[in-house]
Amino acid sequence: MFRGPAFLRTAFPDASRIGVARGWAKAVAAVLGGLVVAVALTACATLDRLPAVPLALASEIQPLDIPYARFYADGDPAVLEALARQTVAKRRAYVKAKGAARVRSEPTTFLAISGGGDDGAFGAGLLVGWTARGDRPNFAVVTGISTGALSAPFAFLGPEYDHALRSVYTETKAEDIFLRMSIINVFDGDAVTDTTPLRNLIARFVDHKMVRRIAEEYDKGRLLLIGTTNLDQARSVIWNIGAIAKSSDPRARDLIIEVLRASASIPGAFPPVMLDVTVGGKRYEEMHVDGGATTQMFLYPPQLHLKQVERSDKTSKDVAYIIRNGRLFRDEETVKRRTFAVASQAISTMIASNAVNDLYRIYLTTHRDGVAFNLAYLDDGFAVPYKGPFDKDYMNKLFAYGYRKGADGYDWKKTPPGYTE
């Protein structure tokens, strides 16, 4: 979720200034380093929890008894295809109800928003600037991971929520996201911070009106998908927020809030989100953390073949837009010859490389399915020094930079980095 936790530098000196992939990796590396001390101080104290769901029972879980509330990214293709067909049928019915002469001619537009913490100001500014330009699509499918999960609902609901999107990424401060824990609580608990402020922030924007609006758009055949990581099973989980919003269960809004918070919860830095579930009358707990633990961004699972569920008589190709909230590669840095400095930079490099791998996976999937690929990312044109997590000056300048890019007409990249047709 976040870019550079200054609080980690206090607790663990090797957690120096961090960027998108750097922040995630160094936060984890710093926490791992602290665990060496924690073991000595606490004799491996742990928090109590219910047993995790056995993998063999995972497919039986249906949160709040909501059909298609979620699915595993590597799950049964038949489930994905069924949801896709249902979504296409809803879209056709909605278009037909409006009196359109040709129900099956419109292309599908996708938007995928990556993680990146306060660098999410780039993507937010780009979207708001795109609105000002006047040709921003009404995306049929919007996906989000980590900070992308927090901006995705606003992007999904369109320009009517641009003011809220701007507010989140230009007015938020570090204390609006987390509270630092005492060193004793860190070693006795499951994270170095308390994210109650983040939950309150999400709840303030994800009000009953927003939930109702998401449900309305779901009925029109549009999807809002959020990624988390089930840490017990080490698997990527994709949540269908529209299906949850459509539910009449009074707990639906709280589940949406917790899913968004889980998607932004860096393991070790932010506490995991624990979800109670019941299978066969027995209670279990699922531990969900940052979706970026398994993937930095996603469009739709590769095992879903769009040509099997999409229309064959579209007037133009389906289009995918991918916003990478950050740079494509870790910044160059002279690495200190210290254990945790080496470890953190290695993890940071690995995560940045995995993000590029995600882009190649998305590109190959879209190429196979005949979907136009468009990529935006933070380039070297933005050179404002990073001062610390959720620094308003930095975020406002980054938002303005993204806004200009969107308003001027972003030069979308047609292939992933380093690839030529």
C-alpha positions in Angstrom: 0.0 0.0 0.0 2.6 2.6 1.0 5.9 3.7 -0.4 8.2 4.7 2.4 7.5 4.0 6.1 9.6 6.4 8.1 8.5 4.6 11.2 10.4 1.5 10.0 13.6 3.6 9.9 13.1 4.3 13.6 12.4 0.7 14.6 14.8 -0.8 12.1 17.6 1.5 10.9 18.2 -0.5 7.6 14.8 0.4 6.3 15.9 3.5 4.4 13.9 5.6 1.9 11.8 3.3 -0.3 9.9 3.4 -3.6 7.1 1.4 -5.0 8.7 -2.0 -5.2 11.4 -0.8 -2.8 8.9 0.2 -0.2 7.2 -3.2 -0.1 10.4 -5.1 -0.1 12.3 -3.0 2.4 9.3 -2.9 4.8 9.3 -6.7 4.7 13.1 -7.0 5.0 13.2 -4.6 7.9 10.5 -6.5 9.7 12.3 -9.8 9.1 15.4 -8.2 10.5 13.5 -7.2 13.5 12.3 -10.7 14.0 15.8 -11.8 14.9 15.6 -9.5 17.9 12.0 -10.4 18.5 12.7 -14.0 18.9 15.2 -13.3 21.7 12.9 -10.9 23.4 9.6 -12.7 23.2 10.4 -16.4 22.9 8.3 -16.5 19.7 5.0 -15.2 21.2 2.1 -15.3 18.8 -1.4 -14.1 18.6 -4.2 -16.6 18.9 -6.3 -17.4 15.9 -8.7 -20.0 14.5 -7.3 -22.7 12.3 -6.7 -21.8 8.6 -9.0 -23.2 6.0 -7.5 -26.4 4.5 -6.8 -26.1 0.8 -9.1 -29.1 0.1 -12.0 -27.1 1.5 -11.2 -23.7 -0.1 -13.5 -24.1 -3.0 -16.5 -24.7 -0.7 -16.3 -21.2 0.9 -18.8 -18.7 -0.4 -18.5 -15.5 1.7 -21.9 -14.3 3.0 -23.4 -17.0 0.7 -22.9 -14.6 -2.3 -22.5 -16.4 -5.6 -19.3 -15.3 -7.4 -18.2 -13.2 -4.5 -14.7 -14.2 -5.2 -12.5 -16.8 -6.9 -8.9 -17.9 -7.0 -6.8 -16.4 -9.7 -5.5 -19.9 -10.5 -8.9 -21.6 -9.9 -11.3 -23.5 -12.0 -11.6 -22.0 -15.5 -15.3 -23.1 -15.6 -16.1 -20.7 -12.7 -14.4 -17.8 -14.5 -16.2 -18.6 -17.7 -19.6 -18.8 -16.0 -19.0 -15.4 -14.4 -17.9 -13.9 -17.7 -20.9 -15.3 -19.5 -23.2 -13.9 -16.8 -21.5 -10.5 -17.1 -21.8 -10.4 -20.9 -25.5 -11.4 -20.6 -26.1 -8.5 -18.2 -24.4 -6.0 -20.5 -26.4 -7.2 -23.5 -29.6 -6.9 -21.5 -28.8 -3.4 -20.3 -27.8 -2.2 -23.8 -31.0 -3.7 -25.3 -33.1 -2.1 -22.6 -31.7 1.3 -23.7 -33.1 0.6 -27.2 -29.8 0.1 -28.9 -30.1 -1.3 -32.4 -27.1 -3.6 -32.1 -26.6 -5.2 -28.8 -23.4 -7.0 -29.5 -21.2 -4.4 -31.2 -19.6 -2.5 -28.3 -16.0 -3.4 -27.4 -15.0 -4.1 -23.8 -12.6 -1.7 -22.1 -10.5 -2.9 -19.2 -8.5 -0.9 -16.6 -5.9 -2.4 -14.3 -4.4 -0.3 -11.5 -1.2 -1.5 -9.8 0.1 -1.0 -6.3 2.5 1.7 -5.4 1.4 3.4 -2.1 1.6 7.2 -2.3 2.8 6.8 -5.9 -0.9 6.0 -6.5 -1.2 9.8 -6.9 0.2 9.3 -10.4 -2.6 7.1 -11.5 -5.2 9.2 -9.8 -4.0 12.3 -11.5 -3.8 10.5 -14.8 -7.4 9.4 -14.5 -8.7 12.8 -13.5 -6.7 14.5 -16.2 -8.2 12.0 -18.7 -11.6 13.1 -17.6 -10.7 16.7 -18.3 -9.5 15.7 -21.8 -13.0 14.4 -22.5 -12.3 10.9 -23.9 -12.0 8.7 -20.8 -13.9 5.4 -21.4 -16.6 4.0 -19.2 -14.5 0.9 -18.2 -16.4 -2.4 -18.3 -13.9 -4.1 -16.0 -11.7 -2.3 -13.4 -9.2 -4.2 -11.3 -7.0 -3.0 -8.4 -4.2 -4.2 -6.2 -2.9 -2.5 -3.0 -3.1 1.3 -3.5 -4.8 0.4 -6.8 -7.5 -1.3 -4.8 -8.2 1.9 -3.0 -8.5 4.0 -6.2 -10.3 1.3 -8.3 -13.8 2.0 -6.8 -13.5 5.7 -7.8 -12.2 4.8 -11.2 -15.0 2.3 -11.6 -17.7 4.8 -10.8 -16.3 7.3 -13.2 -15.9 11.1 -13.2 -18.7 11.6 -10.6 -16.1 10.3 -8.0 -13.1 12.3 -9.4 -13.3 14.7 -6.5 -13.0 11.9 -4.0 -10.1 10.3 -5.9 -8.3 13.7 -5.9 -8.9 14.1 -2.2 -7.5 10.7 -1.2 -4.2 11.3 -3.1 -3.7 15.0 -2.4 -5.0 15.4 1.2 -4.0 12.2 2.9 -1.3 12.2 5.6 0.7 9.3 7.1 -1.4 9.5 10.3 -4.5 9.0 8.2 -3.1 5.6 7.2 -1.4 4.1 10.2 -0.4 4.5 13.9 3.0 3.4 15.0 3.1 0.6 17.6 5.4 0.5 20.6 8.4 -1.8 20.2 6.9 -4.3 22.7 3.6 -4.4 20.8 5.5 -4.9 17.5 7.2 -8.0 18.9 4.0 -9.4 20.5 1.7 -8.6 17.6 1.5 -9.2 13.9 2.7 -5.9 12.4 4.6 -2.7 13.2 1.6 -0.5 12.8 -2.1 -0.2 13.6 -4.2 0.5 10.4 -7.4 1.5 12.1 -7.0 5.0 10.5 -6.8 3.3 7.1 -10.0 1.4 7.8 -11.7 4.6 8.9 -10.5 6.4 5.8 -11.9 3.6 3.5 -15.2 3.5 5.4 -15.6 7.3 5.0 -15.5 7.0 1.2 -17.1 3.5 0.8 -20.4 4.7 2.2 -23.8 3.2 1.6 -24.3 5.4 -1.5 -21.0 4.1 -3.1 -22.0 0.5 -2.3 -25.4 1.1 -4.0 -23.8 2.7 -7.0 -21.4 -0.2 -7.4 -24.3 -2.6 -7.2 -26.2 -0.6 -9.9 -23.2 -0.8 -12.3 -22.8 -4.5 -11.6 -26.4 -5.0 -12.8 -25.3 -3.3 -16.1 -22.7 -6.0 -16.7 -19.6 -4.2 -15.3 -17.1 -5.7 -12.9 -15.0 -4.2 -10.1 -12.3 -6.8 -9.1 -9.9 -6.5 -6.2 -6.9 -8.7 -5.5 -5.7 -9.9 -2.1 -3.4 -12.7 -1.0 -4.6 -15.6 1.1 -1.3 -16.0 3.1 -2.3 -19.3 4.6 -2.6 -20.8 1.2 -0.1 -18.5 -0.7 -2.7 -17.9 -3.4 -4.1 -14.8 -5.1 -7.8 -14.2 -4.5 -9.9 -12.0 -6.7 -12.9 -10.4 -5.1 -16.0 -9.5 -7.1 -17.0 -6.3 -5.3 -20.1 -5.7 -7.4 -21.6 -9.1 -6.4 -20.9 -8.3 -2.7 -22.4 -4.8 -3.1 -25.5 -6.3 -4.7 -26.1 -8.6 -1.6 -28.8 -7.7 0.9 -26.7 -9.0 3.7 -26.1 -6.2 6.2 -22.4 -7.3 6.5 -21.7 -6.7 2.8 -20.4 -3.2 3.2 -18.0 -4.2 6.0 -16.7 -7.1 3.9 -15.9 -4.6 1.0 -14.1 -2.3 3.4 -12.1 -5.2 4.8 -11.2 -6.5 1.4 -9.9 -3.1 0.3 -7.9 -2.9 3.6 -6.5 -6.4 3.1 -5.4 -5.6 -0.4 -3.3 -2.7 0.9 -1.8 -4.6 4.0 1.9 -5.1 3.5 2.8 -8.2 5.5 4.7 -7.3 8.7 4.3 -3.6 8.2 0.5 -3.5 8.2 -1.5 -6.1 10.2 -3.2 -8.8 8.1 -7.0 -8.8 7.8 -8.6 -11.9 9.4 -11.8 -13.1 7.9 -14.1 -15.6 9.7 -15.6 -18.3 7.5 -17.5 -21.5 8.2 -17.3 -24.8 6.3 -19.4 -27.8 7.3 -20.4 -26.1 10.5 -16.8 -25.5 11.6 -15.3 -22.1 12.0 -12.0 -21.1 10.4 -10.0 -18.0 9.8 -8.4 -16.7 6.6 -5.4 -14.4 6.7 -5.5 -11.9 3.9 -2.7 -9.5 3.1 -1.5 -7.2 0.3 -2.4 -8.5 -3.2 1.1 -7.5 -4.2 2.5 -10.5 -2.3 1.4 -12.6 -5.3 0.9 -10.2 -8.2 1.6 -6.5 -8.7 -1.3 -6.0 -11.1 -3.9 -8.1 -13.0 -6.4 -7.8 -15.8 -8.1 -11.2 -15.8 -6.8 -14.7 -15.2 -5.0 -16.1 -18.3 -7.0 -19.4 -18.1 -10.1 -17.4 -19.2 -10.3 -17.2 -23.0 -12.3 -14.1 -23.9 -13.1 -15.4 -27.3 -15.1 -18.2 -25.8 -17.5 -15.8 -24.1 -17.1 -12.5 -26.0 -18.9 -11.3 -29.1 -17.5 -12.1 -32.6 -19.2 -9.1 -34.3 -17.7 -6.2 -32.4 -17.0 -3.1 -34.5 -13.5 -2.7 -32.9 -11.1 -4.5 -30.7 -11.5 -4.8 -26.9 -9.0 -2.4 -25.2 -7.0 -2.8 -22.0 -5.4 0.1 -20.1 -2.8 -0.8 -17.4 -1.6 1.9 -15.0 1.7 1.1 -13.2 1.8 3.4 -10.1 5.6 3.8 -10.1 8.6 3.2 -12.2 9.3 0.0 -14.1 12.6 -0.7 -12.4 14.1 -0.2 -9.0 16.2 3.0 -8.7 20.0 2.7 -8.8 21.5 2.8 -5.4 24.9 2.1 -3.8 24.0 -0.8 -1.5 25.7 -0.9 1.9 27.6 -4.1 2.8 25.2 -4.9 5.6 23.1 -8.0 5.9 19.7 -6.3 5.8 20.6 -3.7 3.3 21.7 -6.4 0.9 18.5 -8.4 1.7 16.2 -5.5 1.3 17.6 -4.4 -2.0 17.5 -7.9 -3.4 13.9 -8.3 -2.4 13.2 -4.9 -3.9 14.8 -5.9 -7.2 12.9 -9.1 -7.2 9.5 -7.4 -6.7 10.2 -4.8 -9.4 11.2 -7.6 -11.8 8.0 -9.5 -10.9 6.0 -6.4 -11.8 7.5 -6.5 -15.2 6.7 -10.2 -15.4 3.1 -9.3 -14.6 3.1 -6.9 -17.6 4.4 -9.6 -19.9 1.7 -12.0 -18.7 -1.0 -9.4 -19.3 0.4 -8.6 -22.7 0.6 -12.2 -23.8 -3.0 -12.8 -22.6 -4.4 -9.7 -24.3 -2.4 -10.6 -27.5 -3.9 -14.1 -27.5 -7.4 -12.7 -27.0 -7.2 -9.9 -29.5 -7.3 -7.1 -26.9 -5.3 -3.9 -27.5 -2.6 -3.4 -24.8 -1.9 0.1 -23.4 0.5 0.8 -20.6 1.2 3.9 -18.5 3.9 4.3 -15.9 5.9 6.9 -14.0 8.8 7.9 -16.1 11.9 10.0 -15.6 10.1 13.2 -16.4 9.0 13.3 -12.7 12.1 14.1 -10.6 10.7 15.5 -7.3 12.7 14.0 -4.4 10.8 11.7 -2.1 10.7 13.0 1.4 8.8 10.3 3.3 5.4 8.4 3.4 2.4 10.4 2.3 4.2 13.7 2.1 1.5 16.1 0.8 3.9 18.2 -1.3 5.2 15.2 -3.0 1.8 13.7 -3.6 0.3 16.9 -4.9 3.1 17.4 -7.4 2.9 13.8 -8.5 -0.9 14.1 -8.9 -0.4 17.3 -11.0 2.2 15.5 -13.1 -0.2 12.6 -13.8 -3.0 15.1 -14.4 -1.0 16.8 -17.1 -0.2 13.5 -18.7 -3.9 12.6 -18.8 -5.2 16.0 -19.9 -2.6 16.2 -22.7 -3.3 12.7 -24.0 -1.0 10.1 -22.5 1.3 8.3 -25.0 0.3 4.8 -24.0 2.9 2.1 -24.6 1.8 -0.7 -26.8 4.1 -3.4 -25.5 5.7 -4.2 -22.1 9.2 -2.9 -21.4 12.0 -4.2 -23.6 9.6 -5.9 -26.1 9.3 -5.1 -29.7 6.9 -6.6 -32.2 
